[in-house]
Amino acid sequence: KFLFIGIIVSIVPFLIALLFRKHFLKSQSRLRTGSIIVIGYFIVYMADIYYSIQFLKPSFYFIYFFTSFFTNVALIFVIENLIKINKQIEEMVYLDKLTTIGQLTASIAHEIRNPLSTVKGFIQFLSKDTKDEQLKKFSPLILEELDRTNSIITNYLKVAKPEPFQVSKLTLNEVINDCVQLMRPFASYSNVVIDYENKGPLFINGNEPHLKQAIMNVVKNGIESIVHQGTVTIDLQADFPRKTVVIRIEDTGKGMDPEQIKQMGLPFYTTKSKGTGLGSMVTNKIIRELNGLIEYKSEVNKGTIVFISFPLLTD
């Protein structure tokens, strides 16, 4: 009899963990959710022992329950803090890589830019009155590639020496609405629908041009990840007790595997055939400089979800 009871109380926690795992991971307050789950389990657990084992004193159940409860809550607290510490370590490694790439690009970018400007000027001058059909034919392509190269160098310089910007109170939902309106023509051309419901008002401290650049980069990446047609959904959620606001940007694109997610935002890494990885790197840097956090969740062939969180202004 006791063996059967022991087996039950050992298997039930495993089944409860499987049943509530997704709800626990999606919860805004894992400590609160974990406590509720543990209390629910212990009510069933202690009732089972109380009615199955008659010779134990009632004081035993109270002592055992409270000891086990606080042990489980302490474990949740320790695990959550270890996850935060791990994220901080990853952040330090990421910033160290950005510093390295910044030192490299700062030393060569200006030297490359000067001859590029000279070459571009000569191409424009020669193609203006030339009778050479080949030059007329290919000069627009040459100029386009020179502009693309200059754009890449500009992005490198933004990483190496970011432009100083002033922070002010922003209405986040209005900033996102502007980004959506600006990106809708590009999305329509790519057979993609941008789904966004304006919520608010919600306020944060930020710099509007830089914040728009970061959000539009994420939306653009989502649009470009969709092969034929699909949807980019943008949702805004505020957590007033924790004083945070989260922008959730989800696409129905090709998605990424766990290894690709780890590399997102790192120097030179990109999932695009013609990309440089600088867009994501600049985006991550802007968000961090605005005291925000960015996280990626993705599955191959199912799409990607990007979570961008900022401290919420409540006054």
N, C-alpha and C positions, 0 to 999 in steps of 0.2 A: 504493500500500500504506500509506504513512505517513498519507495523507489519510484513509483508512478508519479507521485506528487513532485518529487525532485526533478523528474524528466520534464513535467509540464512547466514548472516555474523556470526551467532553463531554456526551453524552446520558445515560450511565449514572448520573452524580451526580443529574441531574434526576429520573430514574425512582426512584432510591433515596430521594430526598427525599420524593417523593409516596407511596412505599410505607410509609415509617416515620414519616410526619408525625404521625398520630394517636397512635401509641405514644410519640413524643417529647413531644408536648404533654401527655399524661396522666401522664408519668413524674414521680416524686417528686424525682428528681435529674436534671435535664436535662443538666447538664454531664457526668455519668457516662454517661448514655444516648447523648448526642451523641458522646462519645469512642469508645464501643464501635462505633457506626455508622461513624464515620470510619475507625477501624482496620480494620474489615471491608472497607470500600470500598478502602482503600489496599492491602490484601493482594492483592485481585483486580486492582487497577489496576497495581501494580508487577510482578506476575507476568505480566500481559499485555505490558507494555513490555519486560520482561526477555527473554521468549521471542520477541518480535516484532522488537526492535531489538538486534542482536548487538554493535554496535560501541561501546556505552557501557560504561564501567568500573563494577564493582560499587559502588565508593565513591559514585558519582553517585546510585545508588538510595537508599542510606542517608541521604545528605545531603538529597536531595529529599524523601524520605519524612518525616523528622523536621521539616524546615522547614515542609512543608505541613500536617503533623499539628498542630504547635503554633500555626500560623496559624489553622487551623480552630477549635481549642479556644479560642484567644484571641477569635475572633469570637463564639463562643457565649457566652463569659464577658461580653464587652462588651454584647451584645444583651440578656442576662438582667439585667445591671445597669441598662441603659437602661429596661427594662420596670419594674424596681423603682423607679427614680427617677420615671418617669412616674406610677406609682401614688401615690408620695409627694406629687407635685404635685397630683394629683387630690384626695388626702386633705386637703391644705392649703386648696384651693378649697372643698371640702365643709365643712370646719370654719369657714371664714370666712363661708359662707352661714348656718351654724347660729348663729354669733355675731350676725349681723345680725338673724335672726328672733328670737333670744333677747332682744335689746335692745328690739325692737318689742313682743313679747308681754308682757315683764315690766312694761312701762309701762302697759298697758291691761287686762291680764287681771283683776287684783283689782278694778278699777273696774267691770268688767262683771259680775263674780261677785256683788257685793253686791246690786244691783237684781234679779238673777235669783232670789236667795234670797228676797227680799221678795215678788216676784210668785208664786213657788211656794207660799209660806206663805198668801197671800191666796186662791189657787185652792183649796188644800186646805181652808181655813176656809169659803169660800163654798159649796163643793160638798158639805160634810158634811151640812148640814141644809136645803139648798135644795129648793124644789119645782119649780124650772125644769128641765124634762126635757132641754132642749138643753145646759144646763150639766152635768147629770149624764152625758149621753152623751159630751160632748167633753172633759170635764175630765181623764180618764185619758190621752187622747192629748196634751193640753197638758202634763201633768206628765211624760209620757214624753219629749217633745221638749225640755223644760227640763232633764231629767236628761242627755239626749244632749248638749245644749249645754254643760252643766257638765262633762261628761266630756271634751269637746273642749278646753275651757279648761284642765282639769287636765293634759291631755297637752301643751298648749303650755307650761304652767308647768314641766313636767318637762324640757322642752327648754331653756327659758330659765334655770331654776334647778334643776338636777338634785339630787335628794335625796342627801346624803352617805351612803355605805355602807361597811361594813367588809369587807375581803377575808379569806377563810379557805380552808383546804384543803377541796376538795369532791370527792366521788366522782361524776365526770361521768356515767357510765352510769346511776347511780341517779337523778340529776336528770332526765335524759332520760326514764327509765322513768316517773317521776312525771308529767312533762308529757304523755306518751302516754296514761296512764290518765285524766288530767283532760280530754284532748281527744277521747277515744274516743266519748263520748255525742254531742258535736256532730258528729263525723265520721259516726257511724251515722245521725244525723238527715238528713245531707246525702248519704247513700248512698255514703260514702267509707270505704275500709278503710285503716287505719294499720298499716303493716308495719314492725315493729321487733324485732330480735333483740338481747337484752341481752348486751353484751360487757363484759369488764373483769376486774378493776377498773382504771379509769384516773383519774388525779387531776390537778386543776388548781387554781389560785388563783382564787377568784371569790366572788360574793355570791349565795347561792341564790335569794332572791326575785326579784332583778333578772335573773339568768340565766334563770330559768324564764319570766319575762315575755317576754324576748327570743325564746327558743325557741318558746314557745307562739304568739307573734305570727307567726313564720315558718310554723309548721304551720297556723295558722288561715288565713293568706293562701293556702297551698297548697290547703286544703280548699275555700275560697271560689272558687278559680280553676277548679275542676272543675264543669262544667255539669250533667251528669246523674249519672254514677257513675264512680268511678275509684279510684286508690290514691295514698297518700302514703307513700313509703318513706324510712325514717330509718336511716342507717348510720353507724357510728362506727369510724374507723380511726386508729391511732397510728403515727407515724413516729419510732421511738426514736432512730435516728442523728441526726435533726434536732431531736429533743425537741419535737415538735408533735403535736397531736391534732386531727383534722378531723371535724366533724359534717356529714354529707351528707344534705340533705333534698330529695327529688325528688318532684314531683307530676306527674300526667298531665292537667293542666289545659290552658287555652287558650294558655298561653305568652306570650312577649313578643318584639317585634322589637328589633334592636340599639339603636334610639333610646330605646325605653322602658327598656331595661336601664340605659342611661347615666343616666336620670333617677331611678332607684330610690333612695329615701332622701332625696331633696332636699325642701326645704320646699314644701308645698302640692301636691306631685305624687302622684297616685294613679291606678291603672287601674280602680278601682271606681266605679260610678255614684254611690254615696252616701258615698264615702270622703273623707277629708281628707288622707291621706298622712302623718299624724302617727304611726301605728303603726310604719311602716317607718323613719321618721326616729328615733323613740325607740329602736327595736331596734338600728339601726346605732350610735347614740350609746352605748348600754349596752355593746355588744360592744367598741367602741373603748376605752371606759373600763376594761374588764377586760383590756386589752392583747391583744384578739383582732382578727381580720380577717374580713370578710364579703364574699363574691363571688357574683355571679349569672351563671348560664349558662342560656340559654333559646332555644327555637325556637317560632315561632307554630304552634299546633295540635298541638304535640308535648310541651309541658310545660316546667317550670322546675326547675333544680337550684340549690340554695343551699348554698354551702360556708362553714362557720363554723369558723375555726381558732383554737386557743389554745395557749400554751406548756404543755408537758406536764411535770408534776412526776414525777421518777423516783426521788427519795429518800424 
